[in-house]
């Protein structure tokens, strides 16, 4: 019986993915800012969004500048990352 080649693929955990992403981005940010040392605060909020909770989670994140009193509507936030196809649903 032949082995399924896809079963040999390594799938890193979310923790490893975030560690790599934060490590690389911290290095780049520190280079740009001409500094060294810890860039990100220690936290444990990275997690997979449960099925059926994506829209609610996106609305929560997008509404943070509103809750902070920085804008009246999340669409006014200049660093909004939400694609038009998604924002039309919200």
C-alpha positions as CSV (number, residue, x, y, z in Angstrom):
1,X,0.0,0.0,0.0
2,X,1.3,3.4,-1.0
3,X,1.7,6.2,1.6
4,X,-0.4,9.3,1.0
5,X,2.1,12.1,0.3
6,X,-0.2,14.7,2.0
7,X,-0.1,12.8,5.3
8,X,3.6,13.6,5.4
9,X,3.1,17.4,5.4
10,X,3.9,19.2,8.6
11,X,1.2,21.5,9.8
12,X,2.6,23.9,12.4
13,X,0.4,24.9,15.3
14,X,-1.1,28.4,15.6
15,X,1.3,29.1,18.4
16,X,4.3,28.3,16.2
17,X,2.8,30.4,13.3
18,X,2.2,33.4,15.6
19,X,5.7,33.0,17.2
20,X,7.3,33.2,13.8
21,X,5.1,36.1,12.6
22,X,5.7,38.1,15.7
23,X,9.4,37.4,15.7
24,X,9.9,38.5,12.2
25,X,7.7,41.6,12.5
26,X,9.4,42.6,15.8
27,X,12.8,42.4,14.1
28,X,11.7,44.5,11.2
29,X,9.9,47.1,13.4
30,X,13.0,47.3,15.7
31,X,15.2,47.9,12.6
32,X,12.9,50.6,11.3
33,X,12.7,52.3,14.7
34,X,16.5,51.9,15.2
35,X,16.0,50.1,18.5
36,X,16.4,46.6,20.0
37,X,14.8,44.4,22.6
38,X,11.3,43.2,23.2
39,X,8.7,44.7,20.8
40,X,5.5,42.8,21.5
41,X,3.9,42.6,24.9
42,X,3.5,39.1,26.2
43,X,0.0,37.9,25.6
44,X,-2.0,34.8,25.0
45,X,-5.0,36.1,23.0
46,X,-4.1,34.5,19.7
47,X,-6.6,31.8,18.9
48,X,-8.6,30.2,16.1
49,X,-12.0,31.8,15.6
50,X,-14.8,29.2,16.2
51,X,-17.1,28.3,13.3
52,X,-20.0,30.7,13.0
53,X,-18.2,33.4,15.1
54,X,-16.2,35.1,12.4
55,X,-18.5,38.1,11.6
56,X,-19.1,38.8,15.3
57,X,-15.3,38.7,16.0
58,X,-14.6,41.1,13.1
59,X,-17.3,43.5,14.3
60,X,-15.8,43.4,17.8
61,X,-12.3,44.2,16.5
62,X,-13.5,46.9,14.1
63,X,-15.5,48.6,16.8
64,X,-12.4,49.1,19.1
65,X,-11.6,52.6,17.9
66,X,-15.2,53.6,18.4
67,X,-15.2,52.2,22.0
68,X,-12.0,54.1,22.6
69,X,-13.6,57.4,21.4
70,X,-11.3,57.8,18.5
71,X,-14.0,57.8,15.8
72,X,-17.8,57.8,15.7
73,X,-18.0,54.9,13.2
74,X,-15.5,52.2,12.5
75,X,-15.5,53.1,8.8
76,X,-13.9,56.4,9.8
77,X,-10.8,54.7,11.2
78,X,-8.0,55.3,8.7
79,X,-6.2,52.1,9.5
80,X,-9.2,49.9,8.9
81,X,-8.2,46.7,7.2
82,X,-11.6,45.4,6.3
83,X,-12.2,44.5,2.6
84,X,-15.3,46.0,1.0
85,X,-16.9,42.6,0.4
86,X,-16.8,41.9,4.1
87,X,-17.7,45.4,5.3
88,X,-20.8,45.4,3.2
89,X,-22.0,42.4,5.3
90,X,-21.4,44.1,8.6
